[in-house]
Amino acid sequence: MSQINPYMAKRWVKWLLPFYLFTFLPFLTSCSEADETEEEYANWEQKNNEAFMKVYNQASSSADGQWRVIRSYTKADSHDGADNPYDYIVVEVMETGDGTLSPCLTDTVAIHYLGRLLPSASYAKGFVFDSSYDGEYNKATSHPYDLATPGDFNKGFSTALQHMHIGDYWRVYIPYQLGYGESGGTIIPGYSMLIFDLRLQDFWR
């Protein structure tokens, strides 16, 4: 029986190890990341649909003005007679400003915002995916974000802005159909309801 030459074995390991690392390791890593993501957002579509319907039903039955249901501006001219809750955003009015006009899609707006997801395995208060300020909002020190084309944002966000007045502070619930859809975004998983704390400070044409 022939014996393995130690020198030749070392040469094979030297050449095969980089091949293994570059060929198979990425697949192992990506599978691991996919598993972690799946575990983080388990039953995500169902959880988000249920969460949105909960606030939608609450807003629909509210008569005190604190809750509002607003149809997406993209659906306003194409209503087919069937009332689809996912064509709407839900708004909880936190503070009412003293403005009387609302911005248009082509206006520039000065806003403060914080966007987050539903609570998940690692984020008890929901993953904060974007914010115009660091930490907690502070009226005296937080600088507004100037957005020149609100229509470039997701449909739900743009819908909310077109109904706000200067000084309004809303908590906006956007179903995934008016947000980032089934595919999601760079750091936002598909089927995510978006929750925005949104303040309109100013706008101009």
Phi, psi and chi 1 to 4 in degrees:
 res  aa     phi    psi   chi1   chi2   chi3   chi4
   1 MET       -  131.1 -176.4  170.3  127.0      -
   2 SER   -76.7  146.4   60.6      -      -      -
   3 GLN  -100.5  151.9  -65.8 -176.6  -15.2      -
   4 ILE   -78.6  126.7  -62.5  175.8      -      -
   5 ASN   -71.2  116.6 -174.3  -38.4      -      -
   6 PRO   -55.8  -38.0  -21.7   32.4      -      -
   7 TYR   -64.0  -46.1  175.0   74.5      -      -
   8 MET   -64.4  -37.2  -67.7  -60.6  -63.3      -
   9 ALA   -62.7  -41.9      -      -      -      -
  10 LYS   -64.3  -38.0  -72.2 -179.5 -179.7  178.8
  11 ARG   -64.8  -41.4  -70.5 -169.0   63.4 -173.4
  12 TRP   -63.2  -43.3  -83.2  107.5      -      -
  13 VAL   -62.3  -40.9  169.2      -      -      -
  14 LYS   -60.0  -39.5  177.1 -178.8  177.1 -178.8
  15 TRP   -87.1  -31.9  -70.6  105.4      -      -
  16 LEU   -82.1  -29.7  -73.5  177.0      -      -
  17 LEU   -61.0  -48.9 -174.7   58.8      -      -
  18 PRO   -61.1  -38.0  -22.5   33.8      -      -
  19 PHE   -60.0  -43.2  173.8   78.9      -      -
  20 TYR   -63.9  -44.9  169.5   80.1      -      -
  21 LEU   -63.3  -43.5  -69.3  175.2      -      -
  22 PHE   -80.5  -22.6  -75.4  102.7      -      -
  23 THR   -92.9  -47.1  -55.9      -      -      -
  24 PHE  -101.9  -30.8  -63.5  103.6      -      -
  25 LEU   -61.3  -41.8 -165.7   57.4      -      -
  26 PRO   -57.7  -35.6  -25.7   35.4      -      -
  27 PHE   -67.6  -40.4  -68.6   99.7      -      -
  28 LEU   -64.9  -40.9  -63.4  175.4      -      -
  29 THR   -66.1  -45.8  -56.1      -      -      -
  30 SER   -65.1  -36.9   60.6      -      -      -
  31 CYS   -63.7  -41.6  -71.5      -      -      -
  32 SER   -62.8  -44.6  174.9      -      -      -
  33 GLU   -64.5  -38.9  -70.0  174.3   -8.0      -
  34 ALA   -64.1  -41.6      -      -      -      -
  35 ASP   -63.1  -42.0  -68.2  -17.5      -      -
  36 GLU   -64.3  -42.1  -70.7  175.9    1.6      -
  37 THR   -63.7  -42.2  -59.6      -      -      -
  38 GLU   -63.2  -39.7 -175.1  174.4  -20.1      -
  39 GLU   -69.7  -38.6 -176.7  178.3  -16.8      -
  40 GLU   -61.4  -39.4  178.2   72.0   37.4      -
  41 TYR  -118.5   48.2  -57.4  109.5      -      -
  42 ALA   -62.7  138.6      -      -      -      -
  43 ASN    52.1   38.4  -57.4  -43.2      -      -
  44 TRP   -65.0  -43.0 -162.9 -122.3      -      -
  45 GLU   -62.0  -47.2  180.0 -179.8    2.4      -
  46 GLN   -62.9  -44.6  178.3 -176.9  -11.9      -
  47 LYS   -61.2  -42.1  -72.7  179.5  179.7  178.1
  48 ASN   -71.8  -39.9  -79.3  -93.6      -      -
  49 ASN   -62.8  -43.8  -77.8  -25.0      -      -
  50 GLU   -65.3  -41.0  -69.7  176.1   -7.4      -
  51 ALA   -65.1  -41.5      -      -      -      -
  52 PHE   -67.2  -43.6  179.6   76.5      -      -
  53 MET   -63.0  -30.8  -73.1  -52.1  -57.7      -
  54 LYS   -64.3  -48.8 -178.4  178.2  179.7  179.4
  55 VAL   -73.2  -31.6  -66.7      -      -      -
  56 TYR   -63.5  -46.6  175.7   84.9      -      -
  57 ASN   -66.4  -38.3  -69.8  -29.8      -      -
  58 GLN   -62.8  -44.1 -179.5  175.6   -9.0      -
  59 ALA   -68.5  -37.7      -      -      -      -
  60 SER   -66.4  -29.4  -62.2      -      -      -
  61 SER   -96.9   -1.3   60.6      -      -      -
  62 SER   -84.3  140.7  176.1      -      -      -
  63 ALA  -124.7   10.3      -      -      -      -
  64 ASP   -95.5   -1.6   59.8    6.1      -      -
  65 GLY    85.3   -6.2      -      -      -      -
  66 GLN   -74.7  -28.3 -177.5 -179.5   -2.6      -
  67 TRP  -113.8  143.5  -69.8   88.8      -      -
  68 ARG  -137.0  148.1  -63.4  179.7   63.0 -175.4
  69 VAL  -118.3  121.9  177.1      -      -      -
  70 ILE  -124.9  126.9  -57.0  174.3      -      -
  71 ARG   -73.8  141.2 -159.5  159.0 -164.7  -91.4
  72 SER   -59.0  138.6  169.5      -      -      -
  73 TYR   -62.3  -22.9   77.4   95.4      -      -
  74 THR   -77.3  -14.7   60.9      -      -      -
  75 LYS  -105.5   -7.9  -56.8  -71.2 -176.9  177.3
  76 ALA   -59.8  -32.6      -      -      -      -
  77 ASP  -104.6    9.7  -63.1  -33.1      -      -
  78 SER  -131.6   29.8   59.9      -      -      -
  79 HIS   -69.0  124.7 -168.4   33.9      -      -
  80 ASP   -99.6    9.8   57.2    8.2      -      -
  81 GLY    96.5  -17.5      -      -      -      -
  82 ALA   -95.8  126.3      -      -      -      -
  83 ASP   -84.8  107.9 -165.8   24.4      -      -
  84 ASN  -106.5  113.3 -178.0   -1.9      -      -
  85 PRO   -56.3  -28.1  -24.0   33.9      -      -
  86 TYR   -81.0    4.5  -58.2  109.4      -      -
  87 ASP   -90.2    3.4  -71.5  -18.1      -      -
  88 TYR  -121.9  155.6  -65.8   82.0      -      -
  89 ILE  -106.1  157.7   62.4  170.7      -      -
  90 VAL  -115.1  134.7  172.8      -      -      -
  91 VAL  -122.2  130.6  169.6      -      -      -
  92 GLU  -105.5  116.4 -176.5 -179.8    3.9      -
  93 VAL   -79.6  112.7  178.6      -      -      -
  94 MET   -89.9  -42.4  -48.6  -61.0  -73.6      -
  95 GLU  -144.6  144.8  -64.9  176.1   10.0      -
  96 THR  -108.4  127.2  -58.8      -      -      -
  97 GLY   -83.0 -174.5      -      -      -      -
  98 ASP  -109.3    9.7   53.8    8.5      -      -
  99 GLY   -75.4  160.4      -      -      -      -
 100 THR  -122.5  -12.4   57.3      -      -      -
 101 LEU  -112.9  158.2  -59.2  175.4      -      -
 102 SER  -121.1  149.3  -61.2      -      -      -
 103 PRO   -72.0  155.3   22.9  -31.5      -      -
 104 CYS   -98.4  170.9  -59.9      -      -      -
 105 LEU   -61.8  -26.3  -83.2  178.3      -      -
 106 THR   -94.9    1.9   53.9      -      -      -
 107 ASP   -83.7  159.6  -68.0  -18.0      -      -
 108 THR   -94.5  133.5  -62.9      -      -      -
 109 VAL  -119.1  146.6  -65.0      -      -      -
 110 ALA  -108.3  116.2      -      -      -      -
 111 ILE  -134.1  157.1   55.3  176.5      -      -
 112 HIS  -115.1  135.3  -58.9  -80.8      -      -
 113 TYR  -151.9  155.6   69.2   90.5      -      -
 114 LEU  -142.1  125.2 -178.6  144.1      -      -
 115 GLY  -112.7  134.2      -      -      -      -
 116 ARG  -142.1  169.3   59.2 -173.7  169.5   87.0
 117 LEU  -104.6  178.4  -54.2  179.6      -      -
 118 LEU   -64.6  155.5  -77.5 -179.8      -      -
 119 PRO   -55.4  141.1  -27.4   36.1      -      -
 120 SER  -134.2 -171.4   59.2      -      -      -
 121 ALA   -56.2  -40.9      -      -      -      -
 122 SER  -102.5   -8.6  -58.2      -      -      -
 123 TYR  -128.5   97.0  -58.2   93.3      -      -
 124 ALA   -64.1  -30.7      -      -      -      -
 125 LYS  -102.7    4.3  -64.5 -177.4  178.4 -179.9
 126 GLY    95.9  137.5      -      -      -      -
 127 PHE   -67.3  123.8  170.9   62.8      -      -
 128 VAL   -84.5  109.4  175.4      -      -      -
 129 PHE   -93.9  -15.8   58.3   83.9      -      -
 130 ASP  -164.9  148.5 -162.7    6.8      -      -
 131 SER  -160.0  145.6  178.7      -      -      -
 132 SER   -88.7   -4.1   63.3      -      -      -
 133 TYR  -139.9  158.3   47.4   87.0      -      -
 134 ASP   -93.1  136.7  -64.5  -34.8      -      -
 135 GLY    68.1 -140.8      -      -      -      -
 136 GLU   -82.3  147.7  -63.4  -65.9  -34.4      -
 137 TYR   -67.3  133.2  169.1   73.7      -      -
 138 ASN  -130.8  116.4 -174.7  -48.4      -      -
 139 LYS   -58.7  -33.4 -174.1  175.5 -178.2  178.6
 140 ALA   -78.7  -29.6      -      -      -      -
 141 THR  -117.4  -17.5   59.6      -      -      -
 142 SER   -78.1  127.5  -64.0      -      -      -
 143 HIS   -92.5  133.7  -63.5  -74.8      -      -
 144 PRO   -70.0  157.4   27.0  -34.7      -      -
 145 TYR   -98.8  125.2  174.2   71.6      -      -
 146 ASP   -88.9  120.2  -70.1  -14.0      -      -
 147 LEU  -114.2  113.6  178.6   61.6      -      -
 148 ALA   -79.2  -28.3      -      -      -      -
 149 THR  -133.9   84.3   51.8      -      -      -
 150 PRO   -55.3  -27.6  -24.0   33.4      -      -
 151 GLY   -66.2  -14.8      -      -      -      -
 152 ASP   -79.8  -15.1  -71.4  -15.3      -      -
 153 PHE   -77.5  178.4  -97.6   51.6      -      -
 154 ASN   -65.7  160.8   63.2   70.2      -      -
 155 LYS   -60.5  -39.3  -62.0  171.5 -175.6  175.9
 156 GLY   -66.5  -43.1      -      -      -      -
 157 PHE   -62.7  -45.6 -165.8   90.9      -      -
 158 SER   -65.1  -35.7  -60.5      -      -      -
 159 THR   -62.8  -45.5  -63.7      -      -      -
 160 ALA   -59.9  -47.0      -      -      -      -
 161 LEU   -59.4  -34.8  -77.4  172.8      -      -
 162 GLN   -73.7   -6.9  -67.7  177.7   81.8      -
 163 HIS  -114.2   -1.4  -70.1  -93.3      -      -
 164 MET   -89.7  156.6  -62.5 -176.8   75.9      -
 165 HIS  -115.4  158.1  -61.0  142.0      -      -
 166 ILE   -57.2  129.7  -67.3  175.6      -      -
 167 GLY    97.2  -11.5      -      -      -      -
 168 ASP   -68.8  142.2  -77.9   -8.2      -      -
 169 TYR  -126.9  113.3  165.2   29.3      -      -
 170 TRP  -119.7  148.5  -72.1    0.8      -      -
 171 ARG  -103.6  117.3 -177.7  158.0  -67.3  151.7
 172 VAL  -110.8  127.4 -176.2      -      -      -
 173 TYR  -107.0  119.9  -60.1   85.0      -      -
 174 ILE  -117.6  118.1  -58.8  172.8      -      -
 175 PRO   -66.1  156.3   28.2  -35.0      -      -
 176 TYR   -61.5  -24.2   73.0   81.7      -      -
 177 GLN   -64.7  -25.8  -68.1   86.2  -15.2      -
 178 LEU  -107.9    8.3  -60.0  178.5      -      -
 179 GLY  -112.2 -111.5      -      -      -      -
 180 TYR  -106.7   12.8  -68.9   95.1      -      -
 181 GLY    67.0 -158.5      -      -      -      -
 182 GLU   -75.9  -27.8  -61.5  178.1    5.5      -
 183 SER   -86.3  -22.8   58.2      -      -      -
 184 GLY    77.7 -166.7      -      -      -      -
 185 GLY  -122.9 -165.6      -      -      -      -
 186 THR   -57.1  -46.2  -54.3      -      -      -
 187 ILE  -121.1   12.4   56.4  174.2      -      -
 188 ILE  -115.3  119.1  -60.9  173.9      -      -
 189 PRO   -68.6  154.7   23.5  -31.9      -      -
 190 GLY   -60.2  155.5      -      -      -      -
 191 TYR    69.9   21.6  -56.8  106.0      -      -
 192 SER   -88.3  124.0  -68.0      -      -      -
 193 MET   -73.3  135.0  175.9  176.5   73.8      -
 194 LEU  -100.6  137.0  -49.9  177.8      -      -
 195 ILE  -120.1  116.3  -53.4  170.0      -      -
 196 PHE  -114.7  131.4  -81.4   97.1      -      -
 197 ASP   -89.8  113.3  -77.9    2.5      -      -
 198 LEU  -127.3  127.0  179.4   58.9      -      -
 199 ARG  -122.3  129.2  -64.9  170.2  169.0   86.7
 200 LEU   -98.7  113.5  177.4   61.9      -      -
 201 GLN   -91.2  -37.7  178.4  166.6  -46.2      -
 202 ASP  -167.7  164.7 -160.9    1.0      -      -
 203 PHE  -155.7  157.8   71.7   92.3      -      -
 204 TRP  -154.0  156.4   53.0   93.5      -      -
 205 ARG  -100.9      -  -60.8 -167.4  164.1   95.5
